[in-house]
Amino acid sequence: MAKRPNPRAIKAARTYTVEEAAIALGVSVGTIRAWVKSGLPLMRSQRPFLILGDSLRTFLEDRTKAAKAPLQSDQLYCLSCKAGRTPMGLLVDCIPQTAKTARLLGLCEVCGGTCNRMISKSKIDDFSQIFCVAIKEGQQA
């Protein structure tokens, strides 16, 4: 899966040509042109056409927000379906990740693929009321 371009690589007070924007974000010129077709504003008063850094940052941040998939309380994120799914039989494993976080893992009821959700360890009891949770110890990173 391709990495999302980092909006912070763009200086808000600067203008960019299509080529400069592509280099700054590590994407192709064709990608920038596709973004222009899908709503990225250009300054068209003279050639070469310029892109305001602030507009490019806002465009990328809005795309990232639109791509986020909020989950219901009884859902995990399926990596295959790329959507929130209820795990099969509401069975999940809880695997400690850090001192404060844990990962819930289950199987997607639609495709059988892996579903996961990062949670705070303080919320394990809340999720235990929704799911049948098996806590896996000793696997902390």
Stockholm file with secondary structure:
# STOCKHOLM 1.0

chainA/1-141         MAKRPNPRAIKAARTYTVEEAAIALGVSVGTIRAWVKSGLPLMRSQRPFLILGDSLRTFLEDRTKAAKAPLQSDQLYCLSCKAGRTPMGLLVDCIPQTAKTARLLGLCEVCGGTCNRMISKSKIDDFSQIFCVAIKEGQQA
#=GR chainA/1-141 SS CCCCCCGGGSCTTCEECHHHHHHHHTCCHHHHHHHHHTTCCCBCSSSSCBEEHHHHHHHHHHHHHHHCCCCCTTCEEETTTTEEECBGGGEEEEEECSSSEEEEEEEBTTTCCEEEEEEEGGGHHHHHTTSEEEECCSCCC
#=GC SS_cons         CCCCCCGGGSCTTCEECHHHHHHHHTCCHHHHHHHHHTTCCCBCSSSSCBEEHHHHHHHHHHHHHHHCCCCCTTCEEETTTTEEECBGGGEEEEEECSSSEEEEEEEBTTTCCEEEEEEEGGGHHHHHTTSEEEECCSCCC
//
